[in-house]
Amino acid sequence: MAYYISVVYTERLKGVEVFDKAKQLYSLQKKARAIQKDLKETEVEAKAANGLVSVVFNGEQHVQEVTIDETLLKPENKQELEKALQQCIAEAISRVQAIASEKMKVIAGDLNIPGM
């Protein structure tokens, strides 16, 4: 009889643990959705060529806007324009990734993953 009670009690504890894990998972999913929404609304601007070229990305790394000064739209400025666009895009993506990484640390901390 004592063995049966112990097994039932242990099974109930496992059920509570599973329920607690499910609640934690739901909480993490809720936080992830909030972060995703926040990133979608976040905008990062990068400029190059003394501000003659600028790009705006949202937190999901989607281009929102590209602005090029008319003086760079001449055939002789092709290489300068290409280089400026490359610099802007690289900087904006790097900054967006850093923002996303920082926001995701909140979730990673809740997962109790060693080293994070």
N, C-alpha and C positions, 0 to 999 in steps of 0.2 A: 504494500500500500504506500509506503514512504517513497519508493522508487517512482511510482505513478505520479504522485504529487510533485516530485522534483522534476520529472519530465514535462509535465503540464506547465509548471512555473517557468522552466527554462524556455519552452516554446513561446510562452506569452512574452517573455523578455525579448526574444528574437523578433517577435511581431512588433513590439514597441520600437526596437532598433530600426527595423525596416521602415516603420512609419516615420520615425525621426529622420532617417536618411531621405525619405521621399519629401518631407517638408524642407529639408536643406536643399535638395535639388530644385524644388519649386522656387525657393528663395533665390538661388543662384540664377535660375532662368529669368526670373523677374528683374534681377540686377543687370543681367546681360542685355535684356531688351531695353532697359532704361539707358544703358551705356550706348547701345546701338542707336537709339533715338537721339541721344545727345551728340554723338559723333556725326550723325546725318545733318544736324543743325549747326555744327561747328564749321567755321570757314577759316582757311589759312591762305594768306596772300604772300607771294614771293615776287621780288623784283630783281631785274638785272639791267645791265647797260645804262647805269645811272637813272633807273626808273623808266626808261623808254619801253621796256617790256615787263609785263606783269601777268601772273596767272593766279587764279583763285581755285583752290580745291576744297571740297568738303571733307569731313572726317572719314568718309567712306572711300576716299581717294578718287572721287569723280571730279572731273574738271567742271567748274562752274562758270569761269570767265577767263578769257584771254584778251589782253589789251596790248596792242603794238602801236607805237608812235609812228606816224606817217613818214617820218624821216628815214626810218629803217626799211621802208617798203620800196626801195630802189634796188635794181639788180646788183649794183656795186656793193650793197650792204648785206648781200645774201649770207655770207659766212658769219658776219657779226650777229645777224638776226638768229641764225641757227644756233650759234653758241649761246646767245642770251636765252633763247627758249629752253635749251637743254639745261642751263644753269637754274632757271626758274623752276622748271618741272622737278628737277632733282631735289632742290631745296624744299619745295612745297611738300613733296611726297615724304621726304625725310622728317619734316616737322609734323606732318599728319601721323606718321607711324609712331613717332615719339609720344604724341598726345594719346593715341590709341593704346599704346603699351602702358603708359602711366595709368590710364583708366582701367585697364584690364588687370592691373596688379591687385585691385580691390577684390576681384573674383578669385584670382589665383591665391590670394591670402586666405580666403574662406575655404579653399580646397585642401589646405594644409599640406601642400606639396613641398617637400624639402628643397631648399635652395632657392625658393621664390619668395 
